[in-house]
């Protein structure tokens, strides 16, 4: 599967390095686009990239379908001893993650570089969501 580009949604693999993949997501994650996000993430996991960083800085909207897609990706990553970290999470989504308690399972970082440093062991503290 190649990078995904809907009218109101973009998804691109920014980098892969061994078990790590960084994915940049933009636009709306909704009932139409959430399956593409989940499918691409699961494809990366099946290719051996079990540790994912999702850069959500360009996300303008995320409904419950998108939220559920994130949880599904996390579960699949955990099934293969992987992880899911989020970067540049929009405020509205960060509040949803906090209210549901999911923020404790998916660390969030201000910038993708911070998530990469944490993965490499330099471990900046995740930002409070």
One Martini backbone bead per residue (centre of mass of N, CA, C, O) as a GRO file, in nm:
protein
  129
    1UNK     BB    1   0.099   0.035   0.021
    2UNK     BB    2   0.052   0.360  -0.014
    3UNK     BB    3   0.008   0.654   0.016
    4UNK     BB    4  -0.251   0.864   0.147
    5UNK     BB    5  -0.516   1.053  -0.051
    6UNK     BB    6  -0.755   1.253   0.027
    7UNK     BB    7  -0.926   1.535   0.033
    8UNK     BB    8  -0.925   1.523   0.386
    9UNK     BB    9  -0.657   1.323   0.367
   10UNK     BB   10  -0.336   1.229   0.507
   11UNK     BB   11  -0.070   0.976   0.445
   12UNK     BB   12   0.273   0.935   0.562
   13UNK     BB   13   0.582   0.793   0.541
   14UNK     BB   14   0.859   0.940   0.683
   15UNK     BB   15   0.985   0.679   0.844
   16UNK     BB   16   1.227   0.405   0.859
   17UNK     BB   17   1.370   0.195   1.141
   18UNK     BB   18   1.325  -0.093   1.157
   19UNK     BB   19   1.086  -0.104   1.414
   20UNK     BB   20   1.046   0.190   1.302
   21UNK     BB   21   0.768   0.426   1.248
   22UNK     BB   22   0.682   0.728   1.072
   23UNK     BB   23   0.366   0.905   1.073
   24UNK     BB   24   0.184   1.128   0.869
   25UNK     BB   25  -0.105   1.320   0.963
   26UNK     BB   26  -0.395   1.460   0.784
   27UNK     BB   27  -0.682   1.605   0.866
   28UNK     BB   28  -0.946   1.374   0.856
   29UNK     BB   29  -1.064   1.148   1.110
   30UNK     BB   30  -1.298   0.918   0.990
   31UNK     BB   31  -1.517   0.695   0.860
   32UNK     BB   32  -1.359   0.715   0.581
   33UNK     BB   33  -1.033   0.723   0.692
   34UNK     BB   34  -0.969   0.522   0.926
   35UNK     BB   35  -0.915   0.259   0.763
   36UNK     BB   36  -0.650   0.365   0.633
   37UNK     BB   37  -0.490   0.405   0.888
   38UNK     BB   38  -0.509   0.119   0.996
   39UNK     BB   39  -0.399  -0.034   0.749
   40UNK     BB   40  -0.120   0.103   0.735
   41UNK     BB   41  -0.027   0.032   1.021
   42UNK     BB   42  -0.059  -0.279   0.989
   43UNK     BB   43   0.141  -0.303   0.761
   44UNK     BB   44   0.387  -0.206   0.916
   45UNK     BB   45   0.377  -0.420   1.134
   46UNK     BB   46   0.399  -0.667   0.932
   47UNK     BB   47   0.698  -0.544   0.840
   48UNK     BB   48   0.833  -0.481   1.149
   49UNK     BB   49   0.690  -0.202   1.255
   50UNK     BB   50   0.606  -0.199   1.593
   51UNK     BB   51   0.699   0.108   1.615
   52UNK     BB   52   0.491   0.390   1.645
   53UNK     BB   53   0.469   0.722   1.496
   54UNK     BB   54   0.223   0.978   1.524
   55UNK     BB   55   0.178   1.262   1.331
   56UNK     BB   56  -0.093   1.503   1.424
   57UNK     BB   57  -0.052   1.811   1.336
   58UNK     BB   58  -0.265   1.793   1.069
   59UNK     BB   59  -0.511   1.750   1.240
   60UNK     BB   60  -0.861   1.871   1.231
   61UNK     BB   61  -1.011   1.583   1.277
   62UNK     BB   62  -1.174   1.352   1.526
   63UNK     BB   63  -1.353   1.081   1.558
   64UNK     BB   64  -1.455   0.779   1.676
   65UNK     BB   65  -1.322   0.626   1.442
   66UNK     BB   66  -1.036   0.735   1.489
   67UNK     BB   67  -1.008   0.652   1.780
   68UNK     BB   68  -1.048   0.346   1.724
   69UNK     BB   69  -0.804   0.319   1.537
   70UNK     BB   70  -0.590   0.380   1.749
   71UNK     BB   71  -0.660   0.144   1.933
   72UNK     BB   72  -0.613  -0.078   1.720
   73UNK     BB   73  -0.315  -0.016   1.675
   74UNK     BB   74  -0.221  -0.060   1.960
   75UNK     BB   75  -0.304  -0.358   1.985
   76UNK     BB   76  -0.130  -0.463   1.750
   77UNK     BB   77   0.140  -0.371   1.862
   78UNK     BB   78   0.122  -0.525   2.135
   79UNK     BB   79   0.101  -0.816   2.007
   80UNK     BB   80   0.427  -0.747   1.907
   81UNK     BB   81   0.578  -0.568   2.122
   82UNK     BB   82   0.482  -0.282   2.079
   83UNK     BB   83   0.411   0.067   1.980
   84UNK     BB   84   0.241   0.389   2.059
   85UNK     BB   85   0.300   0.719   1.945
   86UNK     BB   86   0.237   1.065   1.991
   87UNK     BB   87   0.228   1.372   1.791
   88UNK     BB   88   0.091   1.668   1.785
   89UNK     BB   89  -0.173   1.685   1.946
   90UNK     BB   90  -0.469   1.786   1.937
   91UNK     BB   91  -0.661   1.916   2.177
   92UNK     BB   92  -0.927   1.757   2.137
   93UNK     BB   93  -0.790   1.476   2.134
   94UNK     BB   94  -0.644   1.496   2.404
   95UNK     BB   95  -0.904   1.512   2.572
   96UNK     BB   96  -1.016   1.237   2.487
   97UNK     BB   97  -0.778   1.070   2.592
   98UNK     BB   98  -0.808   1.160   2.887
   99UNK     BB   99  -1.111   1.094   2.951
  100UNK     BB  100  -1.057   0.774   2.873
  101UNK     BB  101  -0.736   0.694   2.946
  102UNK     BB  102  -0.553   0.654   2.683
  103UNK     BB  103  -0.301   0.834   2.751
  104UNK     BB  104  -0.160   0.601   2.923
  105UNK     BB  105  -0.100   0.418   2.651
  106UNK     BB  106  -0.036   0.693   2.477
  107UNK     BB  107   0.211   0.870   2.421
  108UNK     BB  108   0.277   1.226   2.426
  109UNK     BB  109   0.418   1.472   2.204
  110UNK     BB  110   0.501   1.775   2.078
  111UNK     BB  111   0.717   1.619   1.896
  112UNK     BB  112   0.860   1.389   1.697
  113UNK     BB  113   1.148   1.416   1.816
  114UNK     BB  114   1.064   1.337   2.105
  115UNK     BB  115   0.970   1.050   2.035
  116UNK     BB  116   1.242   0.955   1.925
  117UNK     BB  117   1.407   1.001   2.182
  118UNK     BB  118   1.245   0.809   2.357
  119UNK     BB  119   1.301   0.555   2.184
  120UNK     BB  120   1.627   0.592   2.224
  121UNK     BB  121   1.634   0.683   2.560
  122UNK     BB  122   1.610   0.999   2.638
  123UNK     BB  123   1.330   1.053   2.762
  124UNK     BB  124   1.107   1.252   2.741
  125UNK     BB  125   0.846   1.390   2.872
  126UNK     BB  126   0.540   1.362   2.847
  127UNK     BB  127   0.279   1.538   2.767
  128UNK     BB  128   0.020   1.677   2.885
  129UNK     BB  129  -0.325   1.622   2.778
   0.00000   0.00000   0.00000
